[in-house]
Amino acid sequence: MGSFNLAFHNQHDIAELKRLMSDLNIKINSIIPEGASVQELKNLPKAWFNIVPYREIGLLTAEYLKEEFDMPFIDTTPMGVVETANCIRKIQYILNDNKADVNFEKYIDIQTRFVSQSAWFSRSIDCQNLTGKKAIVFGDSTHAAAMTKILTKEMGINVVWAGTYCKYDKSWFEKEVGDLCDEIVITDDHNLIGDLIAKVEPAVIFGTQMERHVAKRLNIPCGVISAPVHIQNFPLSYRPFLGYEGANQIADLIYNSFTLGMEDHLLEIFGGHDTKEVLSAGLSVTSQNSEIKWNLESQAELTKIPGFIRGKIKRNTEKFAQEQKMETITLEIMYAAKEAAA
């Protein structure tokens, strides 16, 4: 339940769920609402249970069917290796409660160890290089909660704060991820989210297209995980977020969203980024004073700083100059700002 055309990665997610059900030898009764007709509604009570992969769509229907027809439902989103296994175990419990006598533990083990590469990747040296890095997560309840769990439980990444614009789902969201991050943010105020991101200056953001625009201004990498989205977020290639293949795709998204150590610095040395031109244009959303200028000496000094930390130093220096009521940043002010931040 909850499949519809405008959902994020919806068609690929449903294809992956179909594959998962086929692997478990479970026949699909109906997929609603996408592709369903009114005539099919009478067949809904024939199912042994319902799966609701997205809380935002389908949960009320599942709750109604539970109340009217005593149909159990699973609202554990199978996103990431851990939660996919939890979802399968809940399916196993329901089937055995109906005298089916199934055991999916071997399937979970094989998929985790040999089919999904994300479990292997999380133990690799490449992923360990991400351990402790700061991330921010924001989006709808389903994707924001799932991504927070993957980052913290499967990859050891520090989620400074996680949030959702689904204010009606506040209690559920806090229960799901309250122990996994430093702070919970529940708001639909995009300007507030931008301010909070600028304040934290994380290594990466996972959010909507709105957060992606903020990230571009702050020169922070961003992976889009939730609606609102752009046409570019509907890929032609097969990229589900659900199931074991979805776990692979999410692992790729996470790793490729980070600007790794020397990457930006090497691109500047060998070509690839117009860093000096971008630098002179200014990207900071934390500097509200457009009167602050950089003289030629300070600009030249700033270009010598590796790209992956230049944005932060630029913003800190401008903030220092603004607090000191200085209109032009010189070398002396740069050094003074550095001392003040030490």
N, C-alpha and C positions, 0 to 999 in steps of 0.2 A: 504494500500500500504506500502511496505517496509518489508514484512515478508520474512525472508530467514534463512537457517539452522544455520549459524554461528552467528546470532544475540544473544544478551545477554538475556537469559530467553525467547527467542522468542516463542517457542511452547506454553509455559504456558501463555504468554501474549496474543497470538492470541486466545487461548481457552477462556480467560477471556473476550476478546472483543466480541467473539461470544456470550457468555452468556449475556453480556450487551446489545447487539443488540436484542437478543431474548426477554429480559425483556422489551425492549422498543418497541417490536412488529415491528422490522425493518428487512426486508429480505436482506440477504447479496448477492450481485450480483457476486462478484469475490474477491478472495484473491490472490494478486500477490506480488512478483514473485514465492514464494514457492508453489509448487503443481499445478502451472498454466501451460498451454500449449500455443503455438503460436496461435492455433485456437481460444482460448478464448479472445484474444485481441480485436476481433471485437465486443465483448459484453461489453467492458468497458464503452462506451458512454450511455449505458442503465441505469446506476446508477444515482440516484438523486444527490448524492454528494460522495466525497471520504474522507477517513480518513487516515492521514499520522501520525502514532504514533512515528516514528523515523525520524528525520530530515535528517539524513545521507543517508537514503535509501528511495526513493519514492517521495521526494519533487519535483524534476525536472519533473517527470512524471505527478504529480498532476498539476503543473503549466502549462505544455503543454496541458493537457486535459481542463484546465480552458480557455486557450487561443483559442484552436481549437473548443471546443464544449460548451463553456460557462458553464462548470461543476464546481460548488463551491467545495471547499475542506476545511477540518479542520485539522490544524497542531498543535492544542493544545494537548500536550501529557497528557492523562488521568492518571497521576501518582500522588498519594496522594489524599486526600479527596477533597481539594479545587480545584485542577486542573481537577479532574474527573468531579466534578459538573460543572465547566466552559465548559468542552468539551460537556457534555450532553445539556447544555443550548444553545450552538452553533448549535447542531444537531436540537434542538427544533426550533430555529429561522429559519433554512433552510427549515425544513418540513412545518412550518406555512407559509413561503413565497411561498410554493407550494400548499397552500390551504389544508393542512392536518389537521389543527386545533387540535394540541396536546398540552398537558401541563404536563411536567415531574417533576414539583416542588415537588409533593407529593412523587414521587419515590426517588428523591434526599434526601428528608427529612428522609424517612424511612431507606434508605441505610446508611445515615450518622449517624443516632441516634441509630439504632437497629441492623443493619447487620455488618457494619464496626466497629471493636473494636478500631481502631486507634484514632477516635475522642474522645472516652471515655478515652483512655489511655493518650492522650495529656493533659487531665485535672486532671489526677491522681497524687498523691504525688510522685510516682516513677518517672514520667516524669518531674515533677517540680524540682526534684533534679538535673536534667540535665540543667536547665535554666542558661544561661550565660556561660556555658562551651564552650571552644574554639574548633572549628572544621575547617578542611580544606577539600575542595571538588575539585576533578580533574577527568576528563574523556572526553568522547565524549560530544558534545554540548547538546544532548537530556537528557542524564542521569545526567550530572553535573548541568545543569540548574534546572531540576526537583528536584534533591536532595537538592539543595540550598534552593529552595522554601519551601520544606517540613520542613527542619531543622529550618528555620527562622520563617515561617508563622504558622506552625502547632505545633512546639515543643519548640520554644523560645531559640534555641541554636545559639550561636554567630559564624557565619562563618567568620573567619578572612580573608581568601581569597578563591575565587572560580576560577577555570580555566578550559580551554579545549585545547586539541591539534588540534582541527579543526580550524586552523587559518583563513580559508576562511569564517568562520561563526562568525568572531570577532564582527561585528556590531550588529548582532542579539543577541549574548550572552551578550554583554554589556547592551543592552536595557532590556533584561529579568531579569538580576540579579544585575545590577549595583547599585541599591539602597538597596540591601539586604546583602551586605558584605562590608568589609573595603577596599578590593582591588580585581582587576580582573587580572588574569594571562593568557595570550594567548601565548603558546609556545609548540613546540614538542621536546624541549631539556630536556631529562629525568634527566640529571645531574643537570640542573638548578632547576628543581622541587625538587630534593633531597636536595639541598642546602637551598631552601626556607622553606622546611618542618623542617629541622634541626634548622633553625634560629627561627622559630615561636614556636616549641615544643608544638603542640596542644594536647588536651586531646584525640582526635580521628581523624582519616583520613578516608575519603570515596573516593576511587579512583579505579585504575586499579590494575592488578597484579604487575605492576612495582612499584606503590606506596606501595603495601603490602610488597614488599621486603625491601624497605627503612624503612617502619614502624617496621619490625622485627629487623633491625639493631639498631633502636633507641628505641626499647621497647615501641612503641606506638601502641595502638589498631587500626585495620584497617578493614573496611568493603568494599568488592569489589562490585562496582556498574556498572562498565563499561568495555568494551573491551579495551585493550587486556586482555584476561581471561585465566584461566586454566581449565582443565577437572573437577576439584572440583567445579567450578562455574556453572556446569550444573547438578542440583540436580535431583534425581529420583522422589522425592515427588513433589507435586504441589506447585510451588512457583512463581506465576506471580509477576510482578512489576506494571502492569497496572490495572486499575479498583479498586473497593472497596476491593476485596480480596488482590489485590496487595498492597493497603494501609496498610493492616494488616501485610503483610510480610515485608514491608519496616520499619514499626514501630518496629517489632521484631529485624530486622537487626540493626537499630540505637541503640536501648536500649542494645542489647547484645554485641555491638561493644565496648561500654565503659567499662573501668576498673573502677568499682564502689568503691568509698571510701576505705573500709576496706577489699575488696575482696582479693587483692594480699597479704596483710599483714596476713590475716587469713590463706590463703593457705600456706604461709611460716611457720606459727606456727604449723599447723596441718598436713602439708605435701601436696605435689601436684606439686610444682615447685622446680627444682634444682637451686634455686636462687644463692646460694653461688658459685657453679661451673660456672654458666653463668657469674656471676659478675667478677670472676678472668679472664675470657676470654676477657672481654671488648667488648662493643657493640656500642660505640659512633662513628658516622660518622663525628662528628664535630671536633674530635681530629685527626689532620692529622699527629701528631708527634708520631710515634710508639716507640720512645725512652723513653717516659714518663712511669715510673714504680710506683707502689704502694708498700710501705713497709708493713710488716706484721701488724704493729699497725694500720695503716690507713685502710688497708683492713678489719681488724676486726671491726673497728669503722663504716665502711661503711655498713657492714652486719647488724648493729643494726638499720639502718634507714629503715622505712617501704618501701616495694617494690614499691608502686605506686608513690613515689617521688624520689626513689634512683637513677634512671637513670638520672634524671635532675641534681641532686646534683653531680653525678659522672662527667657528662659532663662539668658542670660549674667549678668544681675543676680542671679538666684537662686543661680547657681553661685558667684558672687563672695561673696555673703552667707554661703553654706554654708561656704566655705573660711575666712571670717573669723569663723565661729562666731557669727553674728548671727541672731537669731530674728525680727526685724522689719525690713522694708525701708523706709527713709525716703528723702526726697529726697537727703540727703547721701550715703547709700549708693549710690543710683542714679548720682550724679555720680562717686563714687569708682570704681564699677564701669566707668563709661565711660572714665575716665582710665586704668584698669588695662588695658583692652582696646585702647587707642590705640597 
